[in-house]
Each structure stands twice: as C-alpha cells, then as structure tokens.
Amino acid sequence: MNELAKNYQHLISTAYSAFNARNIDTVLQTLHPKVKWARAWEGDYAHGHNEVRAYWERQWKEVDPQVTPVNMIALEGGKIKVEVDQLVKDLQGTILFEGRVFHVYTIQDDLLYVMDIMK
C-alpha cells in the first residue's frame, strides 16, 4: 500500500465495514454530498446521498452482498484502486457471485467522491 492509499485507509475501511453491516448513515458520512456511485447491480450511477441510499435499499431487498477490501493502491490522478473480495448471495443464501473485483475511488474534500468498478 502506498502513501496516498494509507492516508485514506481508515475512510475506505469504515465505508466497507458500515456497508457490510447495512449501516447506510455511517457509509454516507464517508461519501461526498455530490457523490457519483457506480450502480453495478442496476447500471449507470447514483448521484448524491439520497440516490445512493435508495439504490442500496433496493439492492438489499434482492441480494445480500458482502465486500471486503484486501488491497489498496494509488493510481495516477489521485485515485485509489481497492481490490475487494465480493460475495453476493440471494436472500435464500444461494451464491450468485464470488470473486475479486476492483473499486476505483476519486477523493474530494477527504471524502469518497466517485466510485467506479473494474473487473
């Protein structure tokens, strides 16, 4: 992990931990008010806290995702690439996806501003 990633390790870890606990309010505290969040489950982006909240609430009525960061590195342009173990189950416990993906964050005002997904 390089220096930029170390600087934001706590912020990113807090966001993932709160997401996995379904604590939306805590996650939103890590997000910029004008956040642009990739909606992997629906496509396109959610913009702002209200859209992100609504997206996750819809998602959690259909699937049970758990996302665990395993590595973080800084990219050019001040972005941080987070490698995550992702486990997505349906509400009956059937595994729909299990594997590693990459989340790429743009930081603004010391908050997560843009989240993109790379496979």
C-alpha positions as CSV (number, residue, x, y, z in Angstrom):
1,M,0.0,0.0,0.0
2,N,1.5,3.4,-1.0
3,E,1.3,6.7,0.9
4,L,-2.0,8.0,-0.7
5,A,-3.8,4.8,0.0
6,K,-2.5,4.8,3.6
7,N,-3.9,8.3,4.1
8,Y,-7.4,7.1,3.2
9,Q,-7.3,3.5,4.6
10,H,-9.4,4.4,7.6
11,L,-12.0,6.2,5.5
12,I,-12.3,3.3,3.0
13,S,-12.3,0.6,5.7
14,T,-15.1,2.5,7.5
15,A,-17.2,2.7,4.4
16,Y,-16.9,-1.1,3.7
17,S,-17.4,-2.1,7.3
18,A,-20.6,0.0,7.5
19,F,-21.8,-1.2,4.1
20,N,-21.5,-4.8,5.2
21,A,-23.3,-4.0,8.4
22,R,-26.1,-2.3,6.4
23,N,-25.4,1.0,8.3
24,I,-26.2,3.4,5.5
25,D,-25.9,6.5,7.6
26,T,-22.3,5.7,8.6
27,V,-21.4,4.9,4.9
28,L,-22.9,8.2,3.8
29,Q,-20.6,10.1,6.2
30,T,-17.7,8.8,4.1
31,L,-19.2,10.0,0.9
32,H,-19.1,13.4,-0.6
33,P,-22.6,15.1,-0.8
34,K,-22.3,15.1,-4.6
35,V,-21.1,11.5,-4.8
36,K,-21.3,9.6,-8.1
37,W,-21.6,5.9,-7.2
38,A,-21.5,3.1,-9.8
39,R,-24.7,1.0,-9.6
40,A,-23.2,-2.3,-10.6
41,W,-26.5,-4.1,-9.8
42,E,-28.6,-1.7,-12.0
43,G,-26.2,0.0,-14.3
44,D,-25.3,3.7,-14.6
45,Y,-24.6,5.8,-11.5
46,A,-26.4,7.0,-8.4
47,H,-25.8,10.7,-7.7
48,G,-25.9,12.2,-4.2
49,H,-26.7,10.7,-0.9
50,N,-30.4,10.2,-1.5
51,E,-29.9,8.2,-4.7
52,V,-27.2,6.1,-3.2
53,R,-29.4,5.3,-0.2
54,A,-32.3,4.4,-2.4
55,Y,-30.1,2.2,-4.6
56,W,-28.7,0.2,-1.7
57,E,-32.2,-0.2,-0.1
58,R,-33.5,-1.6,-3.4
59,Q,-30.4,-3.8,-3.8
60,W,-30.6,-5.3,-0.3
61,K,-34.3,-6.3,-0.9
62,E,-33.0,-8.6,-3.7
63,V,-29.4,-9.7,-2.8
64,D,-27.0,-9.9,0.2
65,P,-23.6,-8.5,-0.8
66,Q,-20.5,-8.7,1.4
67,V,-17.5,-6.7,0.2
68,T,-14.1,-6.9,1.9
69,P,-11.1,-4.8,0.9
70,V,-7.9,-6.8,0.6
71,N,-5.5,-4.3,-1.0
72,M,-5.4,-0.5,-1.9
73,I,-3.1,1.3,-4.2
74,A,-2.9,4.8,-5.5
75,L,-3.3,5.4,-9.2
76,E,-2.4,8.4,-11.3
77,G,-4.6,11.5,-10.8
78,G,-5.1,10.9,-7.1
79,K,-7.4,7.9,-7.5
80,I,-7.3,4.9,-5.2
81,K,-7.9,1.4,-6.5
82,V,-9.3,-1.0,-3.9
83,E,-9.1,-4.8,-4.6
84,V,-12.1,-6.4,-2.9
85,D,-13.3,-9.9,-2.2
86,Q,-17.0,-9.8,-3.1
87,L,-19.6,-12.4,-2.1
88,V,-23.1,-11.9,-3.4
89,K,-25.9,-14.2,-2.3
90,D,-29.6,-14.1,-2.9
91,L,-31.9,-13.8,0.1
92,Q,-32.1,-17.6,0.4
93,G,-28.3,-17.9,0.7
94,T,-27.5,-19.1,-2.8
95,I,-24.2,-17.7,-4.1
96,L,-24.7,-15.5,-7.1
97,F,-21.2,-14.2,-7.4
98,E,-17.9,-14.9,-5.6
99,G,-14.7,-13.3,-6.6
100,R,-12.4,-10.3,-6.7
101,V,-13.2,-7.0,-8.3
102,F,-11.7,-3.6,-8.2
103,H,-13.3,-0.4,-7.0
104,V,-11.7,2.8,-8.1
105,Y,-12.3,5.9,-6.0
106,T,-11.8,9.6,-6.6
107,I,-11.4,11.5,-3.4
108,Q,-12.6,15.1,-3.0
109,D,-12.6,17.1,0.2
110,D,-11.3,14.0,2.0
111,L,-14.4,12.1,1.1
112,L,-15.3,9.4,-1.5
113,Y,-16.5,11.4,-4.5
114,V,-16.6,8.9,-7.4
115,M,-16.7,5.1,-7.3
116,D,-16.2,3.1,-10.4
117,I,-15.9,-0.7,-10.8
118,M,-13.3,-2.6,-12.7
119,K,-13.3,-6.4,-13.2
